[in-house]
Amino acid sequence: MPSYLAFRAARHRLLIDVRYIREVIPADRLVAAGRNWRGKPVPALDLSRLLGGGGDGGRGGLVVEGADGGALILEVDEIGKIHHLDRRAFRPLPPLPRAAAALFDGLLVGGGGGTGMLRLRRRALDAGLSRERREGE
């Protein structure tokens, strides 16, 4: 059964497949490390700002790996727990703006208050990594 790490960026509760995560960086280490991971400069993407928040991400970070093996730091507001979920638990996305729909590929509807969690799309990570590399050049 696949495992997903829950996290929050802006007001959104999100999930990411743990196979794409190389490291979870607590807030204090993220600030100290800046945009470096294991001594190497790494592009960072403030997911809170991207999703319409105040851009105050940096309370934690996820080092994720793109399909090409490159690393990207996702700055997030809160890092949660790991959930073991059957892929069939995810539902199709409701209608979303095109930019938001490109980031996600499934919705997990929770029992508590009917809130849901969006699953981050792997291709979104690759696109974010490519964009951050271009902007950093």
C-alpha positions in Angstrom: 0.0 0.0 0.0 1.6 3.4 -1.0 2.7 5.8 1.7 2.1 9.6 1.5 3.4 12.4 3.7 0.8 14.9 4.7 1.7 18.6 4.8 0.2 22.0 4.6 1.0 24.9 2.3 -1.1 28.1 2.6 -4.6 26.9 3.5 -4.3 23.6 1.5 -3.8 20.2 3.0 -1.6 18.1 0.7 -0.1 14.7 0.2 3.1 13.6 -1.5 4.2 10.1 -2.3 7.1 9.3 0.1 9.1 7.7 -2.8 9.8 11.2 -4.1 11.1 12.6 -0.8 14.8 12.5 -0.1 14.7 14.4 3.2 12.4 16.3 5.6 14.0 19.5 6.8 12.7 21.0 10.0 12.2 24.8 10.1 15.3 25.6 12.1 17.6 23.6 9.8 15.9 25.0 6.7 16.6 28.6 7.7 20.2 27.7 8.6 20.8 25.8 5.4 19.3 28.4 3.1 18.9 26.9 -0.3 21.6 24.3 0.2 21.2 20.6 0.7 24.1 18.5 1.8 26.5 21.3 0.9 25.2 21.9 -2.6 22.9 24.7 -3.9 19.4 23.4 -4.6 16.5 25.3 -6.2 13.7 26.0 -3.7 10.0 26.5 -4.4 7.8 28.3 -1.8 4.7 26.2 -2.2 2.7 28.4 0.1 3.2 31.4 -2.1 2.5 29.4 -5.2 -0.8 28.3 -3.8 -2.0 31.8 -2.9 -0.7 32.1 0.7 1.4 34.9 2.1 4.6 33.3 1.1 5.6 32.7 4.6 6.6 29.2 3.9 9.9 28.0 5.2 8.5 26.5 8.4 9.8 23.3 7.0 11.0 21.8 3.8 10.8 18.7 1.8 13.7 17.8 -0.5 12.1 16.0 -3.4 13.6 14.3 -6.4 12.5 15.0 -9.9 12.4 12.4 -12.6 15.8 13.5 -13.9 17.3 12.9 -10.5 17.7 16.6 -9.6 16.6 17.9 -6.2 14.1 20.6 -5.3 13.3 22.0 -1.9 9.6 22.5 -1.3 9.1 25.1 1.4 5.9 24.4 3.3 4.0 25.7 6.3 3.6 22.5 8.3 4.7 18.9 7.9 2.3 16.2 9.1 2.2 12.4 9.4 2.7 9.6 7.0 -0.5 7.9 5.8 -0.7 4.5 4.1 -3.4 4.7 1.5 -4.8 2.5 -1.2 -4.6 4.3 -4.6 -8.4 3.6 -5.0 -9.0 5.9 -2.0 -8.3 8.9 -4.2 -11.1 10.6 -6.2 -11.0 12.7 -9.4 -10.4 16.4 -8.8 -13.3 18.8 -8.7 -13.1 21.6 -11.3 -10.1 23.7 -10.5 -8.4 26.6 -12.3 -6.0 25.3 -14.9 -2.8 26.3 -13.0 -4.0 24.5 -9.9 -5.2 21.4 -11.7 -1.7 21.0 -13.2 -0.3 20.6 -9.7 -2.6 17.8 -8.4 -3.8 14.4 -9.6 -6.2 13.2 -6.9 -8.4 14.1 -4.0 -8.6 12.2 -0.7 -11.9 13.0 1.0 -11.5 12.8 4.8 -14.2 11.8 7.3 -13.6 14.7 9.7 -15.8 17.6 8.5 -15.6 16.5 4.9 -12.2 18.2 4.4 -10.0 16.7 1.7 -6.4 16.4 0.9 -4.9 17.0 -2.6 -2.2 14.7 -3.9 0.7 16.5 -5.5 1.4 15.4 -9.0 4.9 14.1 -9.8 5.0 16.0 -13.1 4.3 19.2 -11.0 7.6 18.6 -9.1 9.5 18.1 -12.4 8.0 21.3 -13.8 8.8 23.2 -10.6 12.4 21.9 -10.7 12.8 23.0 -14.3 11.3 26.4 -13.7 13.5 27.1 -10.6 16.6 26.0 -12.5 15.8 28.4 -15.4 15.2 31.3 -13.0 18.4 30.6 -11.2 20.6 30.8 -14.3 
